[in-house]
Amino acid sequence: MLVLSRDGDCAVVATRDFAASAERVWQAHRDPALLARWMPAPEGWALTTCDPGTCPGDLILLEWSNGLGSRFALTGALLDLDPPHRMLHVERLHLPDPGPETVVETLLTPTPGGCHLTLTLTLPDTAAREALMAGDTAQGMETGYATLDSLLD
């Protein structure tokens, strides 16, 4: 189960264990076809563009559509990759107005039963962090990760 907590003034840390290896969870985060199968979307929306980039410097574009002409997107850039243990990227959600830029570090640590995920989201200020914590972020993330768990069984 996902645990979401505050860290310092501007960061949120999400942690979760997976029964799958770090290599398999890494692949599910990097392979567009797999990512599109578990990345959460609001009811009635679908992930229609899925480009997570392949190497540092690449741009990231994930775009969702409701099939009625409305869209929202996540844009960003890959900063560092150390397969299968660490990803670092910057992202911004467009709903359609752009949200705050967020630096995201994903760490996958092998465990005897699979791997442990530590996801650190560093926002520009405390207000942005508190807005993220006040929303349904934890529920949305856990929904996606539970789907990922079932895909990796």
Buried (B, 14 or more C-beta within 10 A) or exposed (E): EBEBEBEEEBBBBBBBBBEBBBBBBBBBBBEBEBBBBBBBBEEEBEBBBBBBBEEEEBEBBBBBBBEEEEBBBBBBBBBEBEEBBBBBBBBBBEEEEEBBBBBBBBBBEEEEEBBBBBBBBBBEEEEBBBBBBEEEBBEBBBBBBBBBBEEBE
